Amino acid sequence: MKIAGILLVAWLSACTEVPVHAATGADVPDAAADAADALADVVPAVEAAADASAADAWPGFGCTPGNDKTCNWLPQGIGLAGHCNADGTCTCKPGIGIEQTTGRCYDLTWCDPKFVDSCHGNDTTSAITGVCQPDGTCVCNAGFQLDADGRCESSVCHGGCPTESATRCAGGFLQICGASGNGCSHVWFTTDNCHLEVCNADATKCVPKATTTCAATADCPCGCGCSAGKCVCTGATPPNCSHDSDCGPECRRLICTAGSCVAAGAHP
C-alpha cells in the first residue's frame, strides 16, 4: 500500500510538471514557450534586416561598394562626389576633398543644412543671408545673391575700397585694400587688430580707448572729435540705412544690410 501511494504521487507529479524552455532553463507555460521559440526564429532575421538598412544609410567610416552615392558627405548632395572602391574607400572627383572623420567626399561648395549660418558669404556676420537646402545648396534671402563659392553675399557692394594697397583702421581691425569681392572691384582685407586699443576717428591707426586729450581728431577714438584739446564723443548707430555711408564714420566698420547697420565680417 505504501509503495502504491509513492507511485501515485510520482504519476501525478509527472502529469502536472511545468515545461522548461530549452534555451533559458526557465519554467514557462506552453503558449509562452511556443511564442519564445517563434521569437527566437524571427530576431536573427530582424537584426539582419537592420544591418542591411544601416549599410544603406552608410554610418561609420568609408562607403558601401556598388553604391557611389555613399561617398557623398551629404547623403542627399547634388550628384555624385566620388566613387566607392571595392575596399570601402572613396576616390573623390577632381576638386572635391576627403572629409577626414567619415572618409567621404566633401564638396566645398556645399553648405551644411544643420547650421543656420552656413550660407554666409564674407560680407557680414550678423545677418542671416540665406537658407541651406537639404541637398547642400543655398537659397539667398532678399538683398543677397550667390557668390562664386555658392554662398550668399550682399547684392550691393560692401566693403569696397578705392585704391589697391591702401590701408585703414576700422572696427578694431587694421586692413588693406585688396582684390575684388562682394560685388566690388576692390575690398578691404584684415591684416591685424588693435588688440587692447581702438581705431581712431579718421580710420588711420589704433589709439588707447581712454584717450581724452588731443591735438587733432586723429588722436581721438572712433566716433569722437577734437575740440579745444579734448576728445568729444557723440553719435549712435542709426536705426536704418540705404547705403554703408549712412552707418557712421568709416572707423566703425558698419555696413548697410537689408536696411539696417550691422558689423561687417573680418573680410567685409
HELIX and SHEET records of a PDB file:
HELIX    1   1 LYS A    2  CYS A   15  1                                  14    
HELIX    2   2 ASP A   30  ASP A   56  1                                  27    
HELIX    3   3 ASP A   68  CYS A   71  5                                   4    
HELIX    4   4 THR A  217  ASP A  219  5                                   3    
HELIX    5   5 ASP A  244  CYS A  247  5                                   4    
HELIX    6   6 GLU A  250  ARG A  252  5                                   3    
SHEET    1   A 2 GLY A  82  CYS A  84  0                                        
SHEET    2   A 2 CYS A  90  CYS A  92 -1                                        
SHEET    1   B 2 GLY A  97  GLU A  99  0                                        
SHEET    2   B 2 ARG A 104  TYR A 106 -1                                        
SHEET    1   C 2 GLY A 130  CYS A 132  0                                        
SHEET    2   C 2 CYS A 138  CYS A 140 -1                                        
SHEET    1   D 2 PHE A 144  LEU A 146  0                                        
SHEET    2   D 2 CYS A 152  SER A 154 -1                                        
SHEET    1   E 3 THR A 167  ALA A 170  0                                        
SHEET    2   E 3 PHE A 173  CYS A 177 -1                                        
SHEET    3   E 3 TRP A 188  ASN A 193 -1                                        
SHEET    1   F 2 VAL A 198  CYS A 199  0                                        
SHEET    2   F 2 CYS A 206  VAL A 207 -1                                        
SHEET    1   G 2 CYS A 224  SER A 227  0                                        
SHEET    2   G 2 LYS A 230  CYS A 233 -1                                        
SHEET    1   H 2 LEU A 254  THR A 257  0                                        
SHEET    2   H 2 SER A 260  ALA A 263 -1                                        
END                                                                             
